Amino acid sequence: MPKKVVQVAAVMALSLLGLGCGHESAATQQVRSAAAVDLDCDASMIEFVDDQAMVKRVSGCGRTLTYMSKCNPTAGGGQDCRWKPVRDDRNKLN
């Protein structure tokens, strides 16, 4: 393989590895965006206190909030799942 092709392939491989670093799952992105609105706090300030598959607890700007994944059946046998805030005493929204 010519040296130029090997160099280009190496640069591309390193670029692809770089894209994986810092990547958040779709669930994490959805919760972070929702929490930024619900907590009236910049998304960059949202921290995950507890990050489980179906429950995510976040804090930001001095407040905390728990989100749970809620799924509803859709036509054709699928599911529509969304992250919803849990309104209970554990959440500090004041």
Residue pairs with C-beta under 8 A, 6 or more apart in sequence:
24 32
27 56
27 69
27 83
28 48
28 51
28 56
30 82
30 83
31 48
31 56
31 58
31 67
31 83
32 43
32 46
32 58
33 43
34 67
34 83
34 85
35 41
35 43
35 46
35 58
35 60
35 65
35 67
36 42
36 43
36 46
36 60
38 65
38 85
38 93
39 46
39 58
39 60
39 61
39 63
39 65
39 93
40 61
41 60
41 61
41 63
42 60
42 61
45 60
45 61
46 58
46 59
46 60
47 58
47 59
47 60
48 56
48 57
48 58
49 57
49 58
49 59
49 64
50 56
50 57
50 66
51 57
53 69
54 68
54 69
55 66
55 67
55 68
55 69
56 66
56 67
56 83
57 64
57 65
57 66
57 67
58 64
58 65
58 66
58 67
59 65
63 92
63 93
63 94
64 90
64 91
64 92
65 85
65 86
65 91
65 92
65 93
66 85
66 86
66 88
66 90
66 91
67 83
67 84
67 85
67 86
68 83
68 84
68 86
69 81
69 82
69 83
69 84
70 81
70 82
70 83
70 84
71 79
71 80
71 81
71 82
72 79
72 80
72 81
73 79
73 80
74 80
85 91
